[in-house]
Amino acid sequence: MRTDPVTLQVLRNHCRAAAESMATTLYRTAHSTFVKETEDFTIQLLDAQGKTCAVPLDLGATWYPGVDYEAAIGLVPGGYEAGDIAMTSDPYSGYLSTHSPDTNMWKPVFHEGEIIAFAGGHIHNVDVGGAVPASLSRTLTEVHQEGLRVPPSKLYRAGKLDETMLRMMLTNVRVPEQNWGDLKALVAAVNTGERRILDLVRRFGVQTLKDGLADLLDYGEAQARAVLAGLPDGTYHFADYCDEDGVGGDPLRLKLTLRIQGDSAELDFTGTDPQTLCSMNVPTGGHPRHSLILVGVYYVLSALSPNITLNFGTTRPFTCILPEGSVVNPAHPAAVGMRSLTCARLRSLVFGAFAQAAPERLPAAPAGSSSIINLAAEHPRTGRRVIAAVAPIVGGGGGMPHRDGTDGSGADAAYLKNSPIEITESEAPVRILRYGLMPDTGGAGAHRGGLATVLEFTTDAPNATVTARNRDRSIFQPWGILGGKPGAASTFVLNPGTAREKDLRNTDLLDLGPGEVVRIVSPGGGGRGDPATRAPAAVLRDVRAGRLTEEAAERDYAVVIRKGVVDEPATAALRAGRQPRQGFDGGEARRGHEARWDAAAYAALAEALAKVPASRRGWLKRKLFAAVRGAPEQEPRAVIAAAVA
């Protein structure tokens, strides 16, 4: 290591402080609620090759601590000079931006004519044009429908704004003033980053800074390898499901084989379903350490080593195998706007695989579905059509080794902040009727899963459109482990409790009439450990706090509560008659699906799909699923073989 340990730790803290200063600038100057309140943005301090060296830990999204800008940086024509600021929002150019609403931006930092670092970050624009308000829906089938895409290009050249490029971008979006406001906030953030990096040069010297950034990556790598070395070598298999591979489609299966050998790990996604006919694909370009794929790994490492340094070096011990033409490595022009839905399931997939390697140290499944609600309508006060984020509906965390899962916004989606109701109602023609926690939704366990969030709202505006992206877990529940039960499924209902009630399930595009009411409930977190071993006093506390009903206490925990106290003799008798619960529980829907679609059936499906080009596999998968449904008395393998023949 080129930097002495004391200096490296001091530099590490300064780099994190620089990243936090950038994030604070962005947070305080952004225009849209989704950026300034929900905090769907990231900030990175990058080395001269575009590798992330430091990120803020308290502001913004936590998806990208190991993101690699190098490919996108190299695609900007003409090289760089002082004052340049480049950007991209094209998922297929350098595989940096991962869907069109995400605008990534970076600025080279020069010292005596040499690029010594970059300041970078991204924002999620609420709308970038395209076929639907807010630009994202599972109904879309190709990336061209998902709004404006900007390949890696310069927005500023030597400090001068490219007015033509800006005009082109703002012409193609529905709320140009909002977009430009957020873009200016990101510009301010990377300018702040440039100043802070040059401050570090003055404090430490340019060579110490360059050496230190390289050593920070090595330090992150060494810490990650130490975590892996503490896990048992082995091969661990896990699968998880998105409810549908498109509107009214079939289950989307994600398959992971985790191989841990010494201080390195391979994540092999062979067996994962082909790229979908909708927008749930995850654009990676096959990058063996793509940040989207490794999000779950960052969380696992942080759980196993809470003080670990998160940067690009942290990703080096991991190698991902991402089959070409699969949902985790789609071919252009596959739609990718709803990649965040699939990424939520990828995180659960990674958690499940690592939980087999360290079951005593890792939690059950989190909710795994963060529904982002946007409303597009004419605002009665201004007469202008607005697009505003209503709230992210995030579910509970999974039961943990040492405590219950976090209620309402837990685990891997905790960074999504809720928007204050007053701000939401002032910016959009919406009225919030209910917002809080939903009882009886956390998976039962010795450590209970976190509770779901419920939101009810209405609007008086005519011709309102609601987009509810990332709708999932209405069928396949968040799994419990070590005898814990799964968390409750998500629900989405129009006009609940009336004659016009309609179950919307995973609908993500809805026309809403004046006075109609929408209720959305997120999933709950999975439980951990046998519920019958939970202390009756803890169950009673949950009942008194409104987290659990008395009926659920008796049904799920074998705790009888009468007149507000535990009936100890009845509880002891009820528990004595119960069989101990062990192992994994994915819920009734998963058991029913895997009874028909077992490992042999999926192997036959994979063999059949491999015989056709990647662009046809999604279509063929649907045909084969339909054939299997149409022959319920036959073995799926035989049906698939006959259909292919």
N, C-alpha and C positions, 0 to 999 in steps of 0.2 A: 504494500500500500504506500502511495506516494505522500500521503498526508498523515501527520501524527494524530493519534486518536483524539487528543483533547481539541486540537484545531478542527478536526473533522466534525466533532459533535457541536462545536460552536457554529461552524459553517452550516451544518444541517439545520440548526434552529433558525439561523438567519435566512436560509433559503425558504423554509416554511413560512417565516414571517413575511418575506417578499411575496410569496404566493397568496397569503392571506390578505395582504394589502391590495393586491390586484383584485381579489374576490370582493373585498369590501367596496372598492371603487365601482365594480360592476353592480353589486347588490344595491347600492345606494343611488345609482343613476339610471337604472333600467326603467322602462316605461310600462311594460306589460305586467299584469298580476302574476302570470306564470313564471316570470323571471324574478321579479322583485319580492314576491311573497312565497310562491311554491319553491323557488330556487332551483329551477331546472336549468342549471348552467354548470360549467366546469372551468377550472383554471389550472394551467400547467406551467411550470418553469422548466424549460428544455435545455439540453446541452446543444453544442454546435451541430450535432447530427440529427437533432429532433427527437431525442429520447427523453421521456419525462423523468426529471430528477427530484421534483418536489411539488406537492399539491397542498391546498388547504384541507384541514380535517374537520372544520366546523361550519363551513359555508358551501352551499352548492351540492350537486349530485356526487355520489361516491363511486361512480361506475368506472372512472378512467384514470386511476393512479398509475397505471403502467402503459398508457397509450403511446404509440409510436407514430410521430409525424413525418418520419424521414421520406417515405415514398411520395406523399403529397407535396412536401417542400421541394422535392426534385422535379415535380411536374410543372412548376411555374416557369414560363418561358423567360429567357433573358437574364437569369441570375438575379442577384439582389444588390441594392445599394442602400445607404443610410436613409431612413425615412420611409422605406417601403413597408406596407402592411398587406399581406396576402390573405385570401380566404377561399373556402370551398364549401359547397353544400351538396355535392354530387356523391352518392354512395358508391359509385363505381369508378371514381377517379382517385386512386391512391388508398381507397378503403379507410379513410379517416372519418368523414361524416358518414353516419350510418343510416340516416334517412333524410329526405330533403328538408324538413323543418330545422334540422341541426346545422347551424352555420358555424364552422370552425374558422378561427382566425389566428394568424401568427405574425410576429414582427421580429426581424433579425436585429440582434444587438451587436453593434460594431465597436471595436476598440483598436484604434490606430490602423483602420482599414481592414481588419480581420473580424469575421463573424465569430464571436466567442460563445454565443448562446441565442436562444429564441424565447420570447414570451408568447404564450399561446392560451387558447381557451375556446369554449363554445357556448352558444345559447340555443335554446329551442324557441324558434319563432312560432307563435300561436297559429299563424296561417302563412303559407307561401304559395297560395293559388291552388290550381288543380281542380279536380272534379267535385270535391265536397268542401264545405266550410271546415277550417282547421286542417284540411289537406289529407287527413289520414282516415282510412276505413278498410275493413276486411273485404268490402265489396269491390275494391280496386284490383286490377289484374296485371297491370304493367307499370313500371316506374314512371312512364311518361304521363300517367294520370295523377301523379302525386305532387304536382306543383313544380315550381321553378327549381332547376338544378344548375348550380354554378360550378364549373370545373375549377381546379386550382388557378387562381388569377389574382392580380394585384388590384386592390381597392384604392390604395394610395401608392403613388410613385414619387419617391424622393420627397415625401411629405405632402404631395398635392393629390387631392381627391379626384378620382376618375368619375366625373359627373355623368358621362354617358353610361357607364356601367351601373351606377346608382340608379339612374332614371329607368334603365331597362329592368332592374330588379323591382323597383317600386311600382312600375306599371303592371306587373304580373301578380300582385298580391291584393288581398281584399282590405287590409288595414295598413296602408303604407306608412302613415305617421307613426303607428305603433312599432312597426318593423324597423324603421329608421331610428327611432328612439332607442330601441334595444341594441341595434348595431353600433350606434354612437357610444353606448355604455361599454360595449366590448372593445371598441377602439380605445376608449379611455383606460380600460383595464390593461391592455397590452402596452400602452404608453407608460402607465404606472410601472409595469413590469420592467420595461427598458430602464427607467430611472433607478429602480431598486437594484437591478443587476449591476449597473454602473457604480452605484454606491458600494456594492460588494467588491468591485474592482479597486476602488479607492481604499477600502478598509483592509482587504487581504492581499491585494496585488493580483495582476491578471493571471500569472502562472499558478498561483495557489488556488485561485478560483477554478481554473480549467482542470487542474489535477483533482481538486476537491469534488467537482461534479462527477468526474469519472469514478472517484473512490466511493462516492455516495451510491452509485449504481452497484459497485462491487459489494458494498456493505449490505445493501438490500438483498442481493443475491445470497450472500453468506448467511443472513438471517433466515431466508426462506429454506435454504438447504438444511440448516440446523433443525427446522421444524419437520421437514420430510424425514430426516435421519432418525427422528424420535418416533416415527410411525412404523408399524410392522411392514416389512416387504410383503408384497402379494399382489394378486389380481382381483379386482373388485368390480362386479357388474351391477348396473342399476339402470332402470328405465322409468320414465315419467311421461305424462301425456298432457297435451293441450286438448281441450274439449273437442275442437273441430279444426280441420285443415282448411277451412273456408266456410262461407255462409251455407248452413245446412249440410256441412261436409261430414267427414269421418274423423275419428280420433287421430291426432297428430302425435306420433310416437318419437320420443327422443331417447336414444340409447347411448350409454357411456360405459366403456371399459377402462377403468383406472388401474394403471400398473405403477406401483411404487417399487423402486429399486434403489436402495441406499439413500442418497440425498437428491434424487431426481424422480420425476414422475412423467408418465405419458398419459394423455387423455385422448382416447381413441373413440370417435363418434361413428365408427362403422356400424351399420344397422339402424341409424337414424333415418327417418322417412325422407323421401325425395322432396325437392323444392315444391312448394305449394302453388296452386293456381290463383292464390290470393296474395295479400301483402304481408304475410307472416314470415317471410324469408329473412335470414340474417346475413347481410353481405360482409364477407370476411376476405374474399380473394384467396382463401386457403392459407392465410398468414398463420404460421404455427404458434404464434403467441398473440393472437388478436385480442384486444382488450375486452370486447364484448363477450367473448367466450370465457375469459378468465375472471369475470366479475365474481362468480361464486368462489373462485379460488382465493381472491383477496379477502373475502369474508371468512373463509375457513382459516386462513393464515392468521387473521386478526383475532379470531376466537381462540386459537391455540397458542398465540403469542401476542398478547394485547399491545405490546410496545414495538412491534415490528415496523421497520421502515418500508413504506409503500412507494415504489417507483418502478421504472422499467426493469431495473436489475432484479426486482422481486419475481419477474416472470421468467427469467432465464432458466431456472431448473425445470421448467415445464415445456413439454412439446405436445401440441394438439394435432391430431389427424382428423382432417375435415374433408370427407369425401366430396369430390366435385359433383355438382348437380344435386346435392342434398340440401335440406332446409338450412343447414349451417354453412353452406358454400354455394349459393345459387348462381346461375349464369344470367347475365344481362339478356333481356330487359325485365327480369322478374321483379315484381313489385316487392318493396321492402318496408313500406311505411309503418307497419305494425310489428316490426322486429322486436319492440320492447315487450310485447306479449310473449313471444317465444323466448326472449331473454329471461323473463321471470321464471319460465319453466326450466331453462338451462341452469339457473342458479339452484333451483330445487334438485335438479339432476346431480349437480356437483355435490351439493350437501349430502344427498343420499348415498353417493359413492364413498365419500370420505367418512360418513357416519358408520360405515361398515368397518373401516380401518381404525376408527377411534370412537366406538359407540358410547364409552363412558364420558367423553369430553365434548360431544357435539349435540345440538338440539334437534328436535323434530322439525317438520317442514313449516316454514312460514306460510302466510296466506297465499303468496305467489300470484296475486292479481291486483294491480293498482289501476283502477278505472279512472281515467282522466276525463272529466266532464267539461265540455265546452258548449256554450250557447251562442248561436248566431241569430240576431233579431234586431228589429228597428227600435232604437231607444226613444221612448216617448218624450224625453226632455229635449233632445237635440234633433230628433228626426233622422238621425244617421244610423246606418246599420253597423252594429258592433259585433265583435267576436271576443268573448271573454271566457276565461277559465272559471268555472264555478267552484270546483274543489277536486283534489285528488282523493278518491275513496280507497283508502289503504287498510288492509286487514291486520290481524294480530301476528305476533311472532310465535314461533314454535316453542313448546315447553323446553326449558333449558336444564342442564345438569344440576344447577344450583337454585333455580327459581322458576316461577311461572313465566310464560311468554308475555311480552309487552302487549298491552291492550291498544287496539286502534291503529297504531302505526309502528309496527315492529320490524325487527330484523333487517332484511335486505332492502326494505323500502322506507326506512325511517327518515331518510333525508328529504322525502317529499313533505314539505310543510303544508299545513292547512291554511287556507286563506280566511282572514277574518270576515265574518258574515257582513259586517258593515261595509267593508270595501267591496265585496262581491255585489251587494245590492245597490251600491252607488254607481258601479261601473257597468252593470248589465240590468236589463228589465227582468229581474228574477226575484222571487221572494222565497227565502228559506223557511220551511215549515218545521223541520226536525233535523237535528244534527247531533250525533252522539254515539254511544256504544250500544251494541245489540246483545242482550243477555242470551245465555245458552248456546253461544256460537263457538267458543273456544273448545278445542278437542279435550275430552276428559283424560286425565292422567294424574300420576303422583305429582307431577308438575303440569298444570293446566296450560293449554294453548291460549294465546292472547285473543281477546274478543274482537269481533268484527265491528266495522263502522257502518252506521246507517245515515243516509241523507234523503230527505224529502224536499222537493221544491216545486214551484209552479211559476208561470209567467202569464201576464195579461197581454203580451205582445202577439199580434197575428203573424203568421208565417214564420214562426220560430223553428230553428233546426237545432237539435241536440246531437252532438257526437260524443260517444262514450267509448273512447278507444281503450284497448287492452281488456275488454270484457272476456273473462274466462273463469274457470273453476266453478261453473254452474253444474257441472257433471262430475268431473274427477276432483275429489276433495284433497286438501292438504293432508299428507300422511302423518300418522303417529308412529312412534317407535318404542321398543322395549315394553310393549303392552299398552301403550297409549292409544287413544282413539283418534280418528281423523277430525280435523276442524270442519265446521259446517260449510256447506257449499254457498256460493254467492247467489243472490237473487236480484232481478231487475224487473220492476212491475210498473205498469202504467195504470193510473187511477185505482190505486189499491182500495179495497173495501167497498167498491161500488159495483153497479151492474155493468159498468164498462171496463172492469178490471181485465188486464191483459198481461200475460207472462211474456216478457220480452227476451228472456234467457240471455243469450250473448249478442243480441242486436247492438250495433254500435252506431247506427244512423237512424234518427227518429225525427219526424215532423211533429211538433207539439202545438196544439191549439190553445187559445186563451182559456185559462182556468184549469187545464188538465194538470194532473199531479204525477210526478215521477218519484218512485222510491227505489233506491239502490242500496243493497247491503253487500258489503265485501265478504270474502271468506274469513273464517277464523283460523287461527294457527293450530297445528297438530299437537296432540298431547304426548307426554313422555312419561313412561312408566305406568304400571298397573293402577287404574283409578281407585281400586279398592284398598290401596295402601296409602292413599292420601289421608292425612289427619282429619278426623271429623270436625275439629275446631276450624281448620282452614276452609272446609266446605261450608261451615256455618257462616264464616266471615264473608264468603262470596255471596251467600244467600242474602245476608243482611245488607251488603253493598249493592245489591241489585244485579250482580254479574251472573247469578244462577237462580233459577226457580227451585222451589222445594221439590217439584216433580222431577226435575233433572237431577237434583241431588240424590234422590232415591234411585232413579233409573240408572244413572251413569256411575255414581260413586258408592251406591249401597249405603247411603247415610240417610236415616229417617229423621226428619225434623218436624216437630209438632209444637205449635204455639210458640214458635221462635226459639226453641232449644232442641238440642240433639236428644233423641230418644235412644239412650245408650243400649238397653237390652234389645230393642228392635233392630238397631244397627248391627250389633254383634251377631244376632241370629241371621240377618240378611247376608252379612259378609261371610259367615261360616258356610253358607250354601253356595257360594260362588266359586267357579274354577278360576285359578290364577290366569291372568292374561300375560302373554309374552309376544315378542317379535314385532313385526311390521304390520301396519293396518292401513291400507290405501282406500278403504271404503267399499260400499256395495257396488258402485258403478265400475270400479277397477276390477274387483273380483269377477263380476259378470263378464266384462270385456275379455279378461285374460283367460277365462274358462273356455272361451271360443277361440280367441286369438292368442294361443300360447306361443312358446319359443319356436316350436316346429313350424307353426303357421307363418310366423314372421320370417323365418328363414326361407320358406318357400316363396313368400312375397318378394323378399330381397333378391332371390335368384331370378325370379321372373322380371323384375324391374331392371336388373342389370343387362338384360338383352336388348333394351331399347335405348335410344338417345336420351340424355338427361332432360331435354325439353318436353319429352312425352311421358315421363315417369309419373308425374302428378295425375295426369289424365288416366293412365293405365291403372294406377292405384285405386282410383275411384271406381273404375269398371270392375276390378277384382273384388273390392269390398262389396259392391252391389251383387256380384255373383255369389259370394259367400252368404250374404243375407238371404238371397233367393233360394238357397239350398240348405236349410237349417238342419236337415238330417244327415248331411254328408260331412266328412272331414274337410276342413278348409284346404288342406294340402291337395286333396284330390280335386276339389272344385277349382283351385288355382291352376293346377296342371291341365285340367280339361279346358278351362277358359283360354289359357295361353295357346294350347294346341289348336 
